Amino acid sequence: MQAGVSCSRHHEQSRWKSPAVLLLTFFSAILPAPQIDVSRDGARISESSSMAQSGGRFDDYEIRVIRPRYFTKTGRMELGGQLSVVMNQTFTYTYLATGILNYHFSEAWALELGGAYGFSIDKEDKRLLDSEFDIKTQIIRTKYAFNGGVLWTPIYGKYQLSTGRLVYFDTFLSAGAGMTGVEYLYDHCSPSERLRDGTITPDPPPPGTKSYPTFIIGLGQRFFASRTLALRWDVRDHLFSYNDADGACNPETADGVSKLHQNVTMQLGASHFF
Amino acid sequence: MKTTSTHRGLKARRSTVLALALVSLCAVLLTTPAQANYQAAQGAYARRDYTTSAAMFFQAYGFPKNAAEKMKAEWGLAQSLHRLGLLYSASKYYSMIVRRGPRNSNPFFRKALEELGNINSTMSLGQSHIVQLFRARIDPANVPGPARGFYFYYLGIEAFNRRRFEEALGYFRRVPSGSPYHVRAVFHLGVVSNLAGQHSQAINFFESVRNSARRDEEGEWLREVANLNIARVNYEVKRYRESIQYYAQIPRDSDNWLDAIFEAAWAFFLMQKHNNVLGNIHTIHSPFFENRFYPESFILQSITFLRLCRYNEVKDSLRGFRDRYRPVFQDVKGMLDQFNGKANGFFRLIYDYRVGSLDRYKRAWSILDALSRTDVYREAGNTIRFSDVEISRLSRFGGRWSSSGLQDELKSFLNKKKAAAVADAGRRLYDKGASYYAYLKELSDQTQLINAEMVLGRVDAMRAKLKVGTSDQKANFIGGMQTLNVDQDLEYWPFEGEYWEDELGAYVYNIDSSCAADKGFGEKKDK
């Protein structure tokens, strides 16, 4: 009928004042947006209800589209499953099965509970350092994490694919607190031995897990596949302080210095809204 | 010599006897196959070998033993073709039976009428075909129960087309409730009631159609046009809010959707919801619909701006009409001149436009587009499509069908049916095209009138005339035809010069009245 009508381009919403919004727009842009013919496909960003109510609504525009929101979250629960990968580790891969439960009390704000449990696999580098150079590395192995927090969703937008199909998405920031469980294997420690001075070094402690209070910040996006299903990714920084002595081969002689540690996780999964 | 002559006489007598015997044998040979074919055809039909039975019945029909056998063969042929799924071909022979009318010498009349009703309920035979069928009045007592819906519905349609509405009402009411024609009859009862000024009753009939239409393609279409008609009745009785609520139920992928958007814009105008009027027109003027024929939208847009004292925008609207439709006049006139009296050619032109192979009369495409969306074109298109499908299927039945002449007979019938549909539709579409041209000229005159009044400074008088309808403060709408519901979560998108297909139909303007002395005349900005 009217084939070939160019109906979309990438939008820049430069009138936004909030640096946070601009930051999130940037992250939206670096997302794996569909690799498509730019002249036909694009993304549009709307304003969340909270912004709209505070005077957003594109008031300066002579023509607007106003319609019922495609995907509403207010008063709905979101139950999701994700695979989390800790990205900032040199010597191990850590994978965590993650569950999230959110309650959205408005389009912009939600409370979240989350939990993750997993395992770590040593990288080849660690084995080489040990076998070739006799360097034993002490590693923070994340075993589990659970947290509670709050989500703020300032961006609601849509992409148009080359097929003409629209995909709605939102972008959110998260902040919260919880506990991170670190597993200590003490595999860098030597077994008990008698030294030249006659003293006997103790055996390393038995493997165990210790928990540390954690603060979390992050950002993520949901892509709404239907009115009940969303694909979701999160990038989160889990910041916690641990006692150096907890991983020491001989805790009695260790200094016991507190150190900050960050786990930056990339989480991919799906959520069901009900 | 004598002996010789006697011998010759005997020889002559023997020759005469032999000749007589040969003639008798030939006569027997000529008559026996027909009888044998009919019996064999019955056998093949009983074995469900309809391909063979059709060919044999056709032979028996061509060379019958007697009149009774001819009729039986005709019925058998129609039934065989029907069983093979060649519905149009079967309808040829059923129709011949029906046209002879109910009489003792036509024993298959009732059954044939019933079968035609069944065929037409699944595949339209075409209005002209059915008019021919019922040209001679039939005593309703002779119409079998299952065919009564078909019979009375079409009598109703014929009376309706002749504007004999009372008579039409009588026929539509006699369509039995179990008939597949009942919902359509109720729909027409609604139309006739509305014409008689019985608006509430009309709405009741359309509501009944909405509730009882089947969940198939035809049922959905009926439901859609029932919604459209309820909207129009409400508009007529000045219940604009209700009208818009029904317009909003027309699905986006429907050919009627843009009509609903346009008609709802008028309803908004009469409710003094100017931002919604302009929003709906914004959809109609989008590049997605550049070939759609809504010239009146520019008039509505200009008078809406006039109401808001936005005179520059009024001029822009009038210029928009001129820029878009002035070039159309020349092409439409040339097109109508060329195809005057050439119905087939005109139909072909619309067909070429529809399939995208037309590269002439580009500036008249909006009118060709409108014509290609009419029921007339659609019905003729269906007849052509169904006929073509049957013609292509006929080639599968070669052999006996071609040697008996059945294949040629059916092909000839189907081609004539197509030709009749094209000629009839072409004529009616040409008339409609000419009426569009006249309509366009009338609108052009209106734009000139608005312009002239503005130039002469008679704006206030014009605005006073435009104070029709009443402002409905209770009715609040968001974009398009959606009512605003309390606690509804909304999404807002700015229009920055580019059109998104999903946003069509949801635009709303955000402007105030510029009238100095009439600040309250416009809508409140920002709902």
Chai-1 contact restraints between the chains, C-beta under 6 A:
chainA,res_idxA,chainB,res_idxB,connection_type,confidence,min_distance_angstrom,max_distance_angstrom,comment,restraint_id
A,Q2,B,F288,contact,1.0,0.0,6.0,A-B,restraint_1
A,V5,B,P287,contact,1.0,0.0,6.0,A-B,restraint_2
A,V5,B,F288,contact,1.0,0.0,6.0,A-B,restraint_3
A,C7,B,Y499,contact,1.0,0.0,6.0,A-B,restraint_4
A,C7,B,W500,contact,1.0,0.0,6.0,A-B,restraint_5
A,C7,B,E501,contact,1.0,0.0,6.0,A-B,restraint_6
A,S8,B,W500,contact,1.0,0.0,6.0,A-B,restraint_7
A,S46,B,E491,contact,1.0,0.0,6.0,A-B,restraint_8
A,S46,B,Y492,contact,1.0,0.0,6.0,A-B,restraint_9
A,S46,B,W493,contact,1.0,0.0,6.0,A-B,restraint_10
A,E47,B,Y492,contact,1.0,0.0,6.0,A-B,restraint_11
A,S49,B,D489,contact,1.0,0.0,6.0,A-B,restraint_12
A,A52,B,Y492,contact,1.0,0.0,6.0,A-B,restraint_13
A,R57,B,Y492,contact,1.0,0.0,6.0,A-B,restraint_14
A,F58,B,Y492,contact,1.0,0.0,6.0,A-B,restraint_15
A,F58,B,P494,contact,1.0,0.0,6.0,A-B,restraint_16
A,D59,B,D526,contact,1.0,0.0,6.0,A-B,restraint_17
A,Y61,B,P494,contact,1.0,0.0,6.0,A-B,restraint_18
A,E62,B,N510,contact,1.0,0.0,6.0,A-B,restraint_19
A,E62,B,I511,contact,1.0,0.0,6.0,A-B,restraint_20
A,I63,B,F495,contact,1.0,0.0,6.0,A-B,restraint_21
A,I63,B,Y507,contact,1.0,0.0,6.0,A-B,restraint_22
A,I63,B,Y509,contact,1.0,0.0,6.0,A-B,restraint_23
A,R64,B,Y492,contact,1.0,0.0,6.0,A-B,restraint_24
A,R64,B,P494,contact,1.0,0.0,6.0,A-B,restraint_25
A,R64,B,N510,contact,1.0,0.0,6.0,A-B,restraint_26
A,V65,B,G479,contact,1.0,0.0,6.0,A-B,restraint_27
A,V65,B,W493,contact,1.0,0.0,6.0,A-B,restraint_28
A,V65,B,E503,contact,1.0,0.0,6.0,A-B,restraint_29
A,V65,B,A506,contact,1.0,0.0,6.0,A-B,restraint_30
A,V65,B,Y507,contact,1.0,0.0,6.0,A-B,restraint_31
A,I66,B,I478,contact,1.0,0.0,6.0,A-B,restraint_32
A,I66,B,G479,contact,1.0,0.0,6.0,A-B,restraint_33
A,I66,B,L490,contact,1.0,0.0,6.0,A-B,restraint_34
A,I66,B,Y492,contact,1.0,0.0,6.0,A-B,restraint_35
A,I66,B,V508,contact,1.0,0.0,6.0,A-B,restraint_36
A,R67,B,G479,contact,1.0,0.0,6.0,A-B,restraint_37
A,R67,B,A506,contact,1.0,0.0,6.0,A-B,restraint_38
A,P68,B,Q488,contact,1.0,0.0,6.0,A-B,restraint_39
A,R69,B,D489,contact,1.0,0.0,6.0,A-B,restraint_40
A,R69,B,L490,contact,1.0,0.0,6.0,A-B,restraint_41
A,R69,B,E491,contact,1.0,0.0,6.0,A-B,restraint_42
A,T72,B,D489,contact,1.0,0.0,6.0,A-B,restraint_43
A,L166,B,D502,contact,1.0,0.0,6.0,A-B,restraint_44
